[in-house]
Structure formats: C-alpha cells, structure tokens
C-alpha cells in the first residue's frame, strides 16, 4: 500500500506538470489565433495537423501506442481550435450517424457541430458561411461511391481539404428480444447493402424500410417493439435499445471514407492526394487520350468514377483521385496537358493522405 501511495503521488506530480504545459501551449495558441486573424488565415490547417502527428509519432518510444497518442493530441488540438475561434463543423446528421462520429474523429470534442438533414445541406451550410467546414461520406469499401456527394462537386466551389477513414460496424438493435417477432428493420440504404447476406440469412421475413440515416432508424425502432434497426453501438445507449446481434456487416473490412470540405485547401505535405473532375470530348479514343498524360508523368490514379452530366444525354463527368499535390511539378504538368484534351477540368482539392484503417 505504501508503494502504491508513492506511485500515485508520482502520477499527481506528473499530472501537474502536464497541466502546466497544456496551459502554456494554450497561451501560445491564443497568440497564434491573433496572428491568423490579422493575416486572415485559416484556423484549421490540415497540413499543419499532419505535421504535428508525424513529428510526435517519430518521437514516440512507448509504451503509448501511436493511435493512443493521436487520440490524446486530437483533443489537445481540438481545444486549440476552440481557443482560436468558435469553429463550427456541419455534418450529415442527425447525431450519432457515422458521419458525426467521423467528424469527431477529425475535429475532436471542443468544436461546435451542426447536424444537416442532407448532403446538399452540408454543402450549403459551408457555402453560406454558416459553418467553417463540412463532413460528408464519399465512398464505402463494399458499396462504392456516394453519388450524391460526387454530384454536389459539379456546381460547388468548395474545396476538399482533408479525408477521414472510419471502420464501420453494424449492429441489429431493438426493444424486442425475440428475433421472430421483429416485423420491420429500419436503416440507411447503403447499410442494407453492406449487410445484405446477413439479412437474407437471418431476417428474410422482415420488411426492410429505408430511412435517411442509422440514427433516424434507431429513433423509430425505439418507439416500436415490432421493429429493429441497423445502427452503430452508440445508438443503443442513446435510444435505450438492446443489442441483439453485433457486427452483422458482410465484410470484416468495412471502411467508409469521408471528406472534409471548406473554402480553402491544404498546402503540400509530400504525402498528398488530389481530387479532380473532368469531361471528355465526344470522339474516338477520347478517354485513352485523357489518361495518357498520367502515364507519361508516372502519376498514380487511386480512384476513377463516372457520373452522368445531367445536361446532355450520354455525357459524363469523370471523378479521379491521384497521388500528389496539384502544386507538385509533375502533377502540374499533367493537369496542363489534361486541359488540352478535356472539354472541362476542375480541381476539387489537394489534401494530406488520410490514415486508412
């Protein structure tokens, strides 16, 4: 017991030192906030965020894991953002959707969050200056692209400034404990797609009802004992639901990628990604000619999607993610040649590569 008391006293002393250093850091943060205001600079700087994490991980000798270290400093930096400005982040809501969880993973708990009903509303909040940043889903490892988000970039001038990867786990929640008595299952359409095989094997008699979000599904299921929902585990606590089955997704590696959108973009970090969109002229070999500059300058494409333009029949926009920042010389030369071949080219943003899970 005497040894335990000594160790606890040591911990108390270390905590006091940490507290002093955190407040010292906060005072410097306030000075930085004043400088940024004078320079009209962005409060959230994705490239600086990446630099901080990179330096800390390089110095980390344990026993703290790198993930634990990042979680701690995520909240430290979140507090700093809150000190510099009352930052507001819009997300596809309501609360406890995966987009909300991804937002908190990126920005921490010290900024203000505002729930938006649709992806269009998230873009609108940021475009009107009612939110500083927005978080929207862009693709899932099982179900593919979120087309609504892709379509929004056609007319929007907002920039992608960061990306977030979130491992997704789905659970069957209900007030009802007897699976045979569940007549309806509520969830988001993409979630049903990610749990298709499990539902066919285990809930084939239940009606699947699509709603706007997993959180909305949980709210409905909380009021109907013959209903269940598929949602994340946090929704069980919020809506007082029982967890009937855990991790019912068809793939063990179910990851959704989210984008942070804002009015400014990140500076180069030497480990970046650029998202662009373009359309091609109506001629034989047009897409081949478009892709040739990427091969010539050895630019790796990590994603390519097509969407109808909705202006003329059979006209398409292509969305491409490529490695590198648009200010990198090789990427810059590629984009110059791309503009000669394409009828339309738009840079959606360059940003630090996110950590995949």
N, C-alpha and C positions, 0 to 999 in steps of 0.2 A: 504493500500500500504506500509505503514511504517513497519507493521508486516511482510509482505511478503519479504521486503528487509532484515529484520533481519534474517528471516529463511534461505534465500538464502546465507547470509553471514555465517551462521552456517554450511550450506552444504559445502561452499567453504573451510571452516576450516577443516571439516571432510575429504574432498577430499584430501587436502594437507597432512593430517596425513596418509591416505590410500596410497598415492603416496610414501611417505617416507618409509612406512612399506613394500610396494611391492619392492622397490629398495633394501631395507635391505635384504629381502628374496632372491632377485636375486643374491646379493653378496654371500650369504651363498650357494646358488645353484651352483655358479661358483666354490666354494671351493669343494663342493661335486663332481662336474664333474671331477675335477683334481684327487681327491681320487679314483673315479671309474676308471679313465684312468690308474692310477698306479696299481690298483688291477685287471685290465682287466675285470671289472664288467659290467653288462648290464645297459644301460641308462634307458630304460623303465622297471619298476619293478611293475608288476600287483598287487602283494600282498601289496606293499607299497601304491599304489594308493588306494586300497580298505581300507587300514588302515586310510589314511587321510580323506576319505569321511566319514567313520564310526565315527571317533572322532568328526568331525565337526557337523555331524547330531545330535550326542548325546548332544552337547553343544548348539545347535540352539534353541533359545527360541522365534524366530519370531520377527517381522511379516514376514520375508522372509520365503518362503516355502523351504522344503528340496530340491525340484527339482531345484528351482532358485539358491539355494546355490551351488548345484553341478555344474550347468551350469557356474557360476562365477568361481569356483575353477578349473573347467575343463580347462578354458582358462589360469588361473594362472599357472597350472601345465604344460599346453602346452607350455607356454612361457619358463618355466624352462627347459623342454626337449630341446627346441631350443637353449637355452644358453649352455647346457651341451654338445650338439653335434648337427650337422645338420642332424637331424633324417629324414629318408625317408620311407614312407609307400606306398606300392603298393596295388592297389585295382582293382576289376573288373570294368572296365570303359565302356564308356567314362565318362566325368564329368556329375554330377547330376543324376547318377544312384542311386538306393537305397543303393548300397554297398559304393558308395562315401559318401553319407550322413551318413551312419553308421560309416565310418572311421572318419569323422569329429566329430561325437558324442563322439567317444572314445578318439581321439588324439587332438582335438581342431584345431585351425587355424594357429598355429605357427610352424607346422612341414611341411616338403615338401611332396607333394603327387605325385605319378606317376600312370598314367592310364595304365591298362593292357587289352589287347583285349580278353583274355580268362582266365578261372580259372587256366589252366595249366601255362599260362604266369605269373600269380601272384606267384605261387609256384617257378617257375624258377627264377624270379627276386630275391626272398629271398634266394634261394639255392646258387645262384651265388654271393651273397653279394652286388647286385646292389640296394637292398632295405633292410632296417633293419627289417621290419615287413610287413606282407601282411594281407589283409582282404578279406574273401570270404564268400558267403552265404552257409549255411549248411542245413537249413530246414525252411519251411513255415507252419504256423498253419493250413492252408487249403490244400495246395498241397503236403505237406510232404517233404521228404528228397531231397536234391540236389545231385543226384547220381554222377555227375562229381566230386564234392568235395570229396565225400567218396572214390571214386576210386583213387584219387590222393594220399591219405594217404597210399595206399598199398605199394608203392615203395619209397615214400618220407621219409626222416629222420627228417623233420621239426616237431616242437612241437606246440601243441595248448597252448597258454599262456593266453588267455582271451576270453570272449564271449560278444556279444552285442545283445540286443533285440531292434528291431525297429518296431514301429507301422506303418503299411503300409496303405496308402490311394491312390486309383487310380482315375484318372480324365480323361474324354474324352476331348481332346484338338484338335483344328483345326483352319485353316484360314476361313473355311466355317461356316456360322451361321445357315444355313438351313440343319437340320439333313438329310432330304430326298435326298439331293444332294451329300451326302458322299457315295462314292462307295467302298472305301478301308479303313480298320482300321489296323494300324501297332502297334505291341508291342512284348514283350518278351513272349515265350510260357507259362511260369509259370503265367504271368499276365493274359493271356487269360483264364487260368484255374481258377484263382481267381475271374474273372468277368463273368463267363460262363452264369449264369442265366440272368444277366442284358443284356448281349449281345443278347441272344436268344429272349428276350422280346422287345428290343429296336433297335437292329441293325441287324436283321435277314437277310436282303437283302445285307448287305455289305460283301465284301470279307475280311476275317481275314488273314493278312500276318505276318508271324513270322520273327522277326529280332533279332539281338544279345542282344539288351538292350532297355530299355524305352527311354533313351537319343537318341539312333540312330533312334528310331521310331519318336521322336519329330523333329529331324533334317529332316527326309524325309517328314513328314507332313507339315513342314514349306515351302516346295517348291512345294506343290501340293494342289490346292484348292479343289480337289475332294476327298482328303484323310483326315483322322483323326488319332490320336494316343491315346493310353492309357499310361499316364505317371504321374509323381508327379507334384505338383503345381509349383515347381521351374522351371521346363522345359518350362512352359508357358511364363514366363518372358524372359528366355534366348533365346527362339526361336520365340518370338513375336506371340504366339498363343492365341486364345480365349478359355476360359474355358466354354465348353458347358454344361457339367454335372460333378458335384463333387461327390466324394465318391461312385463310382459305384461298388465297391467290394461286393461280395455276402454275406460276413460275416462282422458284425460290429467289430469283434475281429480278425483282420487280422494282424498277427505278424510274422516277419521273424527274425530268429536267424542267426547271423554271427559269424565267428571265427577269432581271431587274431592268425596268425601263425608266428613263429620265430625260432631262433636256440637255445633258452633257455626256461626253463619253470619256473613257479611261485613257490614260497615256500608256505608251508601250512598256511592257514589263519583261520582254524577251521570252515570255511564255503566254502567248495571246491567241485569241480566236477572233475572226472577223465574220460577220454575217452580212450577206448581200442578197439582193434580188435583181433579176433581170428578165427581159423578154427577148425573144429572137425574131428575126425577120422571117417571113414566110418564103423559104427557099430550100432546095435540096441540100442536105448536109449542114443545115444551119447550126444544130446543136453540136455537131462534131467540131465545126469551126470555132464555136464559142469556147469549147473545152480545151482546145489546142494550146492557148497561152498558159493555162495552168500546168500542163505537162512540160512546156518549154522552160518554165522557170521553176520547176520542181515544187509546185505548191500543192500540198496535200488537201484534198477535199474530204471533210469528215461527215458531211450530210448533204443530200440534194433532194428537194421535194418540188413537185409541180402543183399549181393551183390554177383553175380557170380564171381568166381576167374579169369575167362578168361584163365586159364591154362589147366584145365581138365573139361570135361562136368559134370554138376551136382555137382561140388564142389563149396562151398560158403564160403565167409568171413562174419562174424557177427561183426557189429559195436555196441558197448554198451557204454552208459553214466551211470555212477554210482556216488552215493553221497560219498564224502570223497576224500582225497588226497592219492596218492599211497604210500606216506611215513607214513600214519597213520597205526598203528599196525594191526588193523582188516582188512583193505584193503590189506595190505602187505601179511597177511596170506592167504587171499582169492586168491590173484594172484599167490602165490606159489602153492596152490592146483590146480588152474586153469591150470597152466603149466603142471602138471602131467596128466591131462585129455585131453588137447587140443594138436593138432598137430602143432599149431603155435599161439603165443601170442605176441602182440605188444602194448606197452603203447604209446598212441598218445599225452598224456599230462595231467597234473593236473593243475587246474587254479581256481581262485575265481569264485563263482557262480554269474552270472550277474543278474541285476535287471530286472525282466520281466515287461512288460507293459500291 
